[in-house]
């Protein structure tokens, strides 16, 4: 991580743990918002007005948090207004790097070699992890936001008339239900797989493991009696947040993160949900199983020999 703007040591997935040895995720450090008129959003300062070509996303295709933003960018018709740079999926000694792998981009905006250099361009004294996604402002040369939940909502409503997609991912009548679903699913499943995979004690691992599968069971039941989406026929941000975890589950979390009680493929309703999500125009284009597998299995703390498994066979979901 960065300490006072200096890279401190080789990258490691766990920077902080709780009293049980459980993984603790860093709080995002940049929380400004793009709004149609440049007024302040729910957090941060104002001055970030929606303008075509002004903003840019730095993402990793391995990363579920970054993939939330890629899906929203496509669904809202913002692909011409907001550029994207994809980092190397492999996590090296200095974290995310640019170029060097098929489908990864060089940083043509700032000329950086590693993602942490983007953070120190925004704040030369930054302390923290250099995570993705990052929403970058070309006009002021700074990071607008590095919290995926914020960026997802920002892409839904913050770009005003620049957005061409007719879908509203956070409709007013459903906001209470969406917020409740997010609050329920995030700690147990979205972040729960990381709590299992990065646990440093048996107790912390088992606690996270049980929460992951209890939540998968609950969602399976919900989708089996309702569906096709979490709120019935309405497609919302809650579905995106669930999808990005499920699509990575069998390929990475089941094996590397030891979440191996069942696969998503073993849940009929969850498997159907994945197929329905992949059929939504713009979603499939954000999924790269090769980047996902290569990226997760590059984490040397969990896989020191760097061997990437050949399986699983996901052709039923993702035909060539």
C-alpha positions in Angstrom: 0.0 0.0 0.0 1.0 3.7 -0.2 2.1 5.4 3.0 2.4 9.2 2.7 2.6 8.8 -1.1 5.4 6.1 -1.0 4.9 2.5 -2.0 5.7 0.7 1.3 6.2 -3.0 0.5 5.2 -5.8 -1.8 1.5 -6.0 -2.4 -0.5 -8.3 -0.1 -4.3 -8.9 -0.1 -4.7 -8.4 3.7 -3.7 -5.1 5.2 -5.9 -5.2 8.3 -7.7 -7.8 10.4 -10.2 -7.8 13.2 -9.8 -9.5 16.6 -10.8 -12.9 15.2 -8.3 -12.7 12.4 -10.9 -11.7 9.8 -10.3 -9.6 6.7 -11.1 -5.9 7.1 -11.7 -4.0 3.9 -10.3 -0.5 3.5 -12.7 2.5 3.4 -12.6 4.3 0.0 -10.7 7.6 0.2 -12.2 9.6 -2.7 -15.9 10.3 -2.4 -16.8 13.2 -4.8 -19.7 12.9 -7.2 -20.3 13.9 -10.8 -23.6 15.6 -11.1 -25.5 17.1 -14.1 -24.8 20.7 -12.9 -21.6 20.2 -10.9 -23.3 20.6 -7.5 -22.0 18.5 -4.6 -23.4 15.0 -4.4 -24.2 13.0 -1.2 -20.5 13.1 -0.2 -17.5 15.2 -1.1 -17.2 18.6 -2.8 -18.8 20.0 -5.9 -17.3 21.1 -9.2 -17.5 17.8 -11.0 -20.0 18.6 -13.8 -21.2 16.0 -16.2 -19.3 16.6 -19.5 -18.7 14.2 -22.4 -15.0 13.1 -22.6 -14.1 14.6 -19.2 -14.1 11.5 -17.1 -12.4 8.2 -17.4 -12.7 4.8 -15.6 -9.7 2.7 -14.5 -10.8 -0.9 -14.0 -9.7 -4.5 -13.7 -11.8 -7.1 -15.4 -11.0 -9.5 -12.6 -12.6 -7.2 -10.0 -16.3 -7.4 -9.2 -16.4 -3.9 -7.8 -15.0 -2.5 -11.1 -17.3 -4.6 -13.1 -20.3 -3.0 -11.5 -19.2 0.3 -13.0 -18.5 -1.2 -16.5 -22.0 -2.7 -16.6 -23.7 0.6 -15.6 -21.6 2.5 -18.2 -22.9 0.2 -20.9 -26.5 0.1 -19.7 -26.7 3.9 -19.5 -25.2 4.4 -22.9 -22.1 6.2 -21.6 -19.5 4.3 -23.6 -18.8 7.3 -25.9 -18.7 9.8 -23.0 -16.6 7.9 -20.5 -13.3 6.2 -21.5 -12.0 3.1 -19.9 -8.5 1.7 -19.2 -8.2 -1.9 -18.2 -5.2 -2.9 -16.0 -3.2 -6.2 -16.1 -5.3 -8.8 -14.3 -2.2 -10.1 -12.5 -1.4 -8.6 -9.1 2.3 -8.1 -8.8 4.6 -6.7 -6.1 3.3 -3.1 -6.8 -0.3 -4.1 -7.2 -2.2 -3.3 -10.4 -0.1 -2.5 -13.4 -0.8 -1.3 -16.9 -0.4 -3.3 -20.1 1.6 -6.5 -20.4 -1.3 -8.9 -20.8 -3.9 -9.6 -23.6 -6.9 -7.3 -23.1 -4.9 -5.0 -20.7 -4.2 -1.4 -21.7 -1.3 1.0 -21.3 -2.1 4.2 -19.4 -2.4 6.6 -22.3 -3.9 9.3 -20.1 -1.3 9.7 -17.4 1.6 7.5 -18.6 1.6 5.6 -15.3 3.1 2.1 -15.0 1.1 1.2 -11.9 -2.2 2.1 -10.5 -0.7 3.5 -7.3 0.9 6.3 -9.4 -2.7 7.5 -10.3 -3.4 7.8 -6.6 -0.3 9.9 -6.0 -1.1 12.1 -8.9 -4.3 12.9 -7.2 -2.8 13.2 -3.7 1.0 13.1 -3.4 0.7 12.2 0.3 -2.0 9.5 -0.1 -2.0 6.7 2.4 -4.0 3.5 1.5 -4.4 0.8 -1.0 -4.5 1.7 -4.7 -7.8 0.0 -5.6 -10.0 -0.1 -8.7 -12.4 1.2 -9.9 -11.3 4.8 -10.1 -13.2 7.5 -11.8 -10.7 10.1 -13.0 -11.3 13.7 -13.9 -9.2 14.8 -16.9 -10.1 18.4 -16.4 -8.7 18.8 -12.9 -6.3 15.8 -13.0 -7.7 14.1 -9.9 -9.7 11.1 -8.7 -13.3 11.9 -8.4 -14.3 8.7 -6.6 -12.9 5.2 -5.9 -16.0 3.7 -4.3 -17.8 1.4 -6.7 -21.2 1.7 -5.0 -21.0 5.5 -5.5 -19.8 5.3 -9.1 -22.6 2.8 -9.9 -25.2 5.3 -8.7 -23.4 8.2 -10.3 -23.4 6.5 -13.7 -27.1 5.9 -13.2 -28.2 9.5 -12.6 -25.2 11.8 -12.4 -24.6 12.3 -16.1 -28.0 13.7 -17.0 -28.7 14.0 -20.7 -25.4 12.4 -21.6 -26.9 9.0 -20.6 -28.8 7.4 -23.4 -30.0 4.2 -21.7 -33.7 4.2 -20.8 -33.2 2.0 -17.7 -33.2 3.4 -14.2 -31.1 1.2 -11.9 -32.2 2.9 -8.7 -35.9 3.9 -9.2 -37.5 6.0 -6.5 -40.3 3.5 -5.7 -37.9 0.6 -5.1 -35.0 2.4 -3.3 -35.9 1.2 0.2 -36.0 -2.4 -1.1 -32.8 -2.0 -3.1 -31.0 -0.5 -0.1 -32.2 -3.4 2.1 -31.1 -6.0 -0.3 -27.7 -4.4 -0.7 -27.2 -4.2 3.1 -28.1 -7.8 3.4 -26.1 -9.3 0.5 -22.9 -7.2 0.7 -21.5 -8.4 4.1 -22.5 -12.0 3.8 -21.8 -12.6 0.1 -20.1 -9.8 -1.9 -17.6 -9.2 0.8 -18.2 -12.5 2.4 -16.2 -14.5 -0.2 -13.2 -12.2 0.5 -13.7 -12.6 4.3 -13.5 -16.4 3.7 -10.6 -16.3 1.2 -8.4 -13.8 3.2 -9.2 -15.1 6.7 -6.1 -15.5 8.8 -7.7 -17.9 11.4 -9.9 -21.0 11.1 -12.6 -19.3 13.2 -12.8 -16.3 10.9 -12.8 -18.5 7.8 -15.6 -20.7 9.1 -17.7 -17.8 10.1 -17.4 -16.2 6.7 -18.0 -19.5 4.9 -21.2 -20.2 6.7 -22.5 -16.7 6.0 -21.7 -17.1 2.3 -23.7 -20.2 1.8 -26.5 -19.1 4.1 -27.0 -16.1 1.8 -26.7 -18.2 -1.4 -29.4 -20.4 0.0 -31.7 -17.5 0.8 -31.2 -15.9 -2.6 -31.9 -19.2 -4.3 -35.2 -19.5 -2.5 -36.1 -15.9 -3.3 -35.3 -16.3 -7.0 -37.1 -19.6 -7.2 -40.4 -18.2 -6.0 -40.0 -14.8 -7.6 -37.6 -13.7 -10.3 -36.3 -13.4 -12.8 -34.5 -10.7 -10.9 -34.2 -9.9 -7.2 -37.2 -7.6 -7.3 -39.3 -9.6 -9.7 -39.5 -8.1 -13.2 -37.6 -5.0 -12.2 -33.9 -5.0 -13.2 -32.0 -2.8 -10.7 -28.5 -2.1 -9.3 -29.1 -4.9 -6.7 -29.0 -7.4 -9.6 -25.7 -6.0 -10.9 -24.2 -6.2 -7.4 -25.2 -9.8 -7.0 -24.2 -10.8 -10.6 -20.6 -9.7 -10.4 -20.0 -12.0 -7.4 -21.9 -15.0 -8.8 -20.2 -14.9 -12.2 -16.8 -15.2 -10.4 -17.9 -17.8 -7.8 -17.3 -21.1 -9.6 -14.2 -19.8 -11.5 -12.4 -18.3 -8.4 -14.1 -18.2 -5.1 -15.1 -21.9 -5.0 -11.5 -23.0 -5.3 -9.1 -20.3 -4.3 -11.2 -18.8 -1.6 -12.3 -22.2 -0.2 -16.0 -21.4 -0.7 -16.4 -25.0 -1.8 -19.6 -26.4 -0.2 -21.5 -25.9 -3.4 -21.0 -24.2 -6.8 -23.4 -21.6 -8.2 -24.0 -24.2 -11.0 -25.6 -26.4 -8.3 -28.3 -23.9 -7.6 -31.0 -24.0 -10.3 -32.4 -20.5 -9.7 -29.0 -18.8 -9.3 -27.8 -20.5 -12.5 -30.9 -19.3 -14.3 -30.3 -15.8 -12.9 -26.8 -15.7 -14.3 -28.1 -16.7 -17.7 -30.8 -14.1 -17.6 -28.2 -11.4 -16.6 -25.9 -12.4 -19.3 -28.7 -12.0 -21.8 -29.2 -8.4 -20.8 -27.5 -6.4 -23.6 -24.2 -5.0 -22.5 -23.6 -7.3 -19.5 -21.8 -10.2 -21.3 -19.3 -7.7 -22.8 -18.0 -6.9 -19.3 -17.1 -10.5 -18.4 -13.7 -12.0 -19.1 -13.3 -15.4 -17.4 -9.6 -15.5 -18.4 -8.8 -12.2 -16.7 -10.8 -13.4 -13.6 -9.0 -16.7 -13.3 -5.5 -15.4 -14.1 -6.1 -12.4 -11.8 -7.3 -14.2 -8.7 -4.8 -17.1 -9.0 -2.0 -14.5 -9.3 -2.4 -13.7 -5.6 0.8 -15.2 -4.4 -0.3 -15.2 -0.7 -3.0 -17.8 -1.6 -1.3 -19.4 -4.6 2.5 -19.2 -4.4 3.2 -21.3 -7.4 0.9 -19.2 -9.6 -0.8 -22.2 -11.2 -4.1 -21.3 -12.9 -6.6 -24.2 -13.0 -7.9 -25.3 -16.4 -11.5 -25.6 -15.1 -14.3 -25.1 -14.5 -16.2 -25.6 -17.7 -18.4 -22.5 -18.0 -19.4 -23.0 -21.6 -23.1 -23.5 -20.7 -23.1 -19.9 -19.4 -20.5 -18.3 -21.6 -20.4 -20.0 -25.1 -17.6 -18.8 -27.3 
